[in-house]
Amino acid sequence: MSGLASRFSSFKRTNVILQHLRLSAHTDAAGEVLLERRGCAGVITLNRPKALNALNLSMIRQIYPQLKKWEQDPETFLIIIKGAGEKAFCAGGDIREVVKGDRKISQDFFREEYVLNNAIDSCQKPYVAFIHGITMGGGVGLSVHGLFRVATEKSLFAMPETAIGFRLKGRDVYRAGIATHFVDSEKLSLLEEDLLSLKSPSKEKIADVLETYHAKSKADEGKAFALEEHLGRINSCFSANTVEQIIENLQRDGSPFALEQLKIISKMSPTSLKITLRQLTEGSSQSLKDVLTMEYRLSQACVGGHDFPEGVRAVLIDKDQSPKWKPASLAEVTDEAVSSYFKSLGSNDLKL
């Protein structure tokens, strides 16, 4: 019964998050992101707390040039990015903007988002992301590519594109290797002040300050890693080369964990399942630039296809939670159809 109750509360939380993402923030574009030079650092604050700091195109267009300026500025020694409010760092890209806009908006949004992700990865200044609160989708892109990622006990990390199945919470975000440090949330503002007051700090000095706070953190200290008991199963069931084989492995395993995964997978877009597996397989040995180029091709093919708009309709717009996928079964999704999503866009390909 407790498992059912926790799944229900997780479902309720998911709906709350999605409702926040549907909110149109009435802040003017200039107020949606704050860019400040403070102490030795450039500070980026995502400032749409009512929309869980969801990322839109105007925010990307303000962050990117400022990041590049700070990277070249000899007086800026590090860059800090954080979210306004207590609920979220960034709950993802503003998907409504992409779906409701014309095709050019979806091209521009994904292109400029991935260019920003690449700029964060190659940034010559230490980049510190405070992933306090909900961090999903586009919020992951704004944080994981940076040198330092600081989680707190209130961190909630997920990639909702794969359904909101397993989410990492609190210290588990650090244990999974997504965060580089873990800090008690009540100490986060002190940590920020200590970083800002450093005098011409080196990367090593910044790391020392983060390490000091990490070592003193107490929240979630005694909790076991949530995925620990399932790691063997995850590795054995999901190491197959096809989605069909993964499903067969889970059926053969038959544990409550495996059956729960089967239930989730059965609701997903068959096309997206096959695309995602190929993407993960190919991406595991690629550079970030190659992965982002592949991602951009997929984003454009998905936005122009049937299942992505249909999924957004079912979850965010009509909220009937009953998407009608086309094709409706894995057997109907051919290798040729999957390959078409990965095709070069020629002169429209992402340029990094």
Sequence and secondary structure as in RCSB ss.txt:
>XXXX:A:sequence
MSGLASRFSSFKRTNVILQHLRLSAHTDAAGEVLLERRGCAGVITLNRPKALNALNLSMIRQIYPQLKKWEQDPE
TFLIIIKGAGEKAFCAGGDIREVVKGDRKISQDFFREEYVLNNAIDSCQKPYVAFIHGITMGGGVGLSVHGLFRV
ATEKSLFAMPETAIGFRLKGRDVYRAGIATHFVDSEKLSLLEEDLLSLKSPSKEKIADVLETYHAKSKADEGKAF
ALEEHLGRINSCFSANTVEQIIENLQRDGSPFALEQLKIISKMSPTSLKITLRQLTEGSSQSLKDVLTMEYRLSQ
ACVGGHDFPEGVRAVLIDKDQSPKWKPASLAEVTDEAVSSYFKSLGSNDLKL
>XXXX:A:secstr
 HHHHHHHHHHHHHHHHHHHHHS   S GGGSEEEEEETTEEEEEE  GGGTT B HHHHHHHHHHHHHHHH TT
  EEEEEESSSSEEE  B HHHHHHS HHHHHHHHHHHHHHHHHHHT SS EEEEE SEEETHHHHTTTTSSEEE
E TT EEE GGG S S EETHHHHHTTS SEE  GGGHHHHHHHHHT SS  HHHHHHHHHHHHHH  TTTT   
TTGGGHHHHHHHH SSSHHHHHHHHHHH  HHHHHHHHHHHHS HHHHHHHHHHHHHHTTS HHHHHHHHHHHHH
HHHTSSHHHHHHIIIIIS       SS SGGGS HHHHHHHT   GGGS   
